[in-house]
Amino acid sequence: MKAVYFAWVRERIGVSEEEIAPPREVETVRQLVEWLAARGEGYAAAFANPKTIRTAIDKTHAAPDAPIASAREIAFFPPMTGG
């Protein structure tokens, strides 16, 4: 699946997108965030506070407990406000 990173998430990780292959036991958005955070220093910084991360699966907002099995693309971004 493709992981896409926006704003300060991208800045901390150092890439805007990448192909990832999480292990089978990673089944939800929450578990994916934990798995990504363990991949290195930039990932750990980006996902240090999971409550500040929003996620979209195939361009649809997703909750932390959403399953990722059929996802083609998962995007990670900070909360946004209008104005």
N, C-alpha and C positions, 0 to 999 in steps of 0.2 A: 504494500500500500504506500501511497505517497503521503508524507507529512509536510505540511506547509506552515511556516511560522511568520507572524506579522509583528510589527512595531518592536517594542523592547524585547519580546521573546526572541525574535530573529536576531537582534543585536547581541544578545547574551550568548546565543548558540553559535552564531557566526555563519549561518547559511539560511537562505530563504525557503528552501525545500529540499527534500531528500526522500529516497526510497528506503523504507524500513521494513523489517521482517521480525516482528516481535514473536516470542515463543508462544506456543498454543495456550499455555496457562494464562496469558494476558488476554482477558476476555472483555474488559470494560474500559471506558475512557479513563477512569480513575487508575486502574492497573497499568494502563499504557503510560500515563503521566509518571507513575512511580518507576516504571521500567526505563523511560527516557531519562529521568532524573539521575539514574544510576550510570548513565553512559559516559559521564565526564563532567568536568568542572563547569563548562558553559551551560550544559543541560541542567546541572544541579542548581545553578544560579537562576536560570529561567523558570524552573519549576519548584523553587524553594517554598513558595506559598501557593499551593494548588487552588486556593479560594480566589486568587487574583487572575486565574486563567479561564478563559472561555473557550469552548470547543465547538466546531461544526464538523459533522460527518456528511460527506458528499453535499456540502453547501447548505446543510440544515442544522440549526443549533442543536446541541446534544448535551444532556445532563451527564454528570460524572458516572452514573451507573448504567449509561447506555452501552449496549453491546457493540463491539467493533468488528465482529467476524466478517460481515459482508461489505465493509467499508473499502472504497477505492481511494478516497482522499480524506484525511483528517487535518483540519486547520486549528491552530492554536493562536489565540490573540488575547490582549488585555481587555478589560471591560471598556466599553465605549459610551460616551455621553453625547447627546445632541447639543446644539447651541448655536 
